[in-house]
Amino acid sequence: MKDNFELIAKTFFGFEDILANELKNLGAQNITTGNRMVSFYGDKGFIYKANLCLRTAVKILKPIMKFKASNNIELYDHVKGFDWRKIIGIDKTFSIESVVHGKFFNHSLFVSQKTKDAIVDRIREDTGSRPSVDLKYPDIKINIHIDNNKVTISMDSSGKSLHHRGYRTSTNVAPINEVLAAGLLLHSEWNGQSDFLDPLCGSGTIVIEAAMIARNIPANIYRKEFAFEKWNDWDESLFKVIEESLINKIKSIKIKIIGSDKSTSAVVKAKQNVINAKLNDYIKIKKDDFLYTKKEGDDELFILTNPPYGHRLEGDINKFYSKIGDTLKNFYINTNFWIISSNFEAIKKNRFKSFK
Ligand SMILES: C[S@@+](CC[C@H](N)C(=O)[O-])C[C@H]1O[C@@H](n2cnc3c(N)ncnc32)[C@H](O)[C@@H]1O
């Protein structure tokens, strides 16, 4: 407990409660939801665990400075007042990402520039040398969040957004973001207790995320790297212990998980992604036009799918949704059906229940 510090997990709008619940299940302390973020307390090991496990976080930040500033000079002075050698060695590269809201700062690039100047000036004064900036592949990523005059400077422990799980090497048209897919599955209370189908599976993201939830596979177990591996306090043996204990909690499942799509190229890509996720013993991918299928057997089935958006459909979206509705009504009894769409009109017209 005494080694716990504040951490911030960022997410998409609307997913704050789902993320807070994931954090509670992982054992985070003092969880508070905000706008597109959840703050919590944990120790160094918890940073590793959160990055490996959280399905609905896009980033985990570790705040290192909080102060008030209402102009660039105050911002520069505060940032320069911090001992940056603790964080950025002169052999390391770094980058800065800024998000600014409110009346005092309105130019995120300028804020990044000012902060970079303050960090470089401070390290040069302390050591006589300076670290380099690398915008593409930095060793250390610094994140600045300014809300009016409240400034929070954090270390980004994740690096690339956590939707880069590591399994998706092939994508078809309009693939769904992995974090969005996982969040919608958790929202729908998918728990791996029935058979599962995505009948418009594209590159297979939804079936892969559904199988990972059902088998309790950590969301980012196949990811190649996290930013915290470049931190001064990186503890590889602690990471390995945590990773090993999570792998030991993966379950085997007996349910059928199926992805199908009418496009041959989507089927090829989905199959490759399923292999990348090491789920080929648990997910079957096949070619089918959903409108000409019927459910196999009487067992309960769970469908979650995202159809093409309006402009990607050759015909009328209302007609397409209505055909999906007819197929479900006539040939898919005992089925729990969830559809992801940006087209509320088409959903309402076809009497699907909707939520935002
Ligand atoms: C928006 S994409 C799905 C993206 C997918 N969730 C992913 O992550 O890649 C919609 C998919 O629906 C498929 N599709 C469209 N009409 C279909 C139909 N009648 N039967 C089966 N698949 C269909 C398209 O081939 C496309 O792959």
The ligand as a Tripos MOL2 file, in Angstrom:
@<TRIPOS>MOLECULE
LIG
   27    29     1     0     0
SMALL
NO_CHARGES

@<TRIPOS>ATOM
      1 C1        -17.6060   -2.9270  -40.8840 C.3       1 LIG1
      2 S1        -17.0580   -4.4610  -41.4850 S.3       1 LIG1
      3 C2        -16.7590   -5.4060  -40.0500 C.3       1 LIG1
      4 C3        -15.4180   -5.0670  -39.4600 C.3       1 LIG1
      5 C4        -14.9890   -6.0390  -38.4010 C.3       1 LIG1
      6 N1        -15.7040   -5.8500  -37.1520 N.3       1 LIG1
      7 C5        -13.4770   -5.9400  -38.1870 C.2       1 LIG1
      8 O1        -13.0470   -5.6960  -37.0750 O.co2     1 LIG1
      9 O2        -12.7270   -6.0530  -39.1660 O.co2     1 LIG1
     10 C6        -18.5060   -5.1980  -42.1150 C.3       1 LIG1
     11 C7        -18.3040   -6.5540  -42.7600 C.3       1 LIG1
     12 O3        -19.5800   -7.0580  -43.1540 O.3       1 LIG1
     13 C8        -19.3880   -7.9060  -44.2610 C.3       1 LIG1
     14 N2        -20.7130   -8.1420  -44.8900 N.ar      1 LIG1
     15 C9        -21.5170   -7.2380  -45.5320 C.ar      1 LIG1
     16 N3        -22.6700   -7.8270  -45.9030 N.ar      1 LIG1
     17 C10       -22.6090   -9.1240  -45.4540 C.ar      1 LIG1
     18 C11       -23.4890  -10.2170  -45.5020 C.ar      1 LIG1
     19 N4        -24.6910  -10.1170  -46.1040 N.pl3     1 LIG1
     20 N5        -23.1080  -11.3900  -44.9420 N.ar      1 LIG1
     21 C12       -21.9060  -11.5130  -44.3650 C.ar      1 LIG1
     22 N6        -21.0110  -10.4970  -44.2840 N.ar      1 LIG1
     23 C13       -21.3540   -9.3230  -44.8170 C.ar      1 LIG1
     24 C14       -18.3870   -7.1510  -45.1080 C.3       1 LIG1
     25 O4        -17.7310   -8.0410  -45.9940 O.3       1 LIG1
     26 C15       -17.4580   -6.5610  -44.0220 C.3       1 LIG1
     27 O5        -16.3460   -7.4010  -43.8260 O.3       1 LIG1
@<TRIPOS>BOND
     1     1     2 1
     2     2     3 1
     3     2    10 1
     4     3     4 1
     5     4     5 1
     6     5     6 1
     7     5     7 1
     8     7     8 2
     9     7     9 1
    10    10    11 1
    11    11    12 1
    12    11    26 1
    13    12    13 1
    14    13    14 1
    15    13    24 1
    16    14    15 ar
    17    14    23 ar
    18    15    16 ar
    19    16    17 ar
    20    17    18 ar
    21    17    23 ar
    22    18    19 1
    23    18    20 ar
    24    20    21 ar
    25    21    22 ar
    26    22    23 ar
    27    24    25 1
    28    24    26 1
    29    26    27 1
@<TRIPOS>SUBSTRUCTURE
     1 LIG1         1 GROUP 0 **** ****
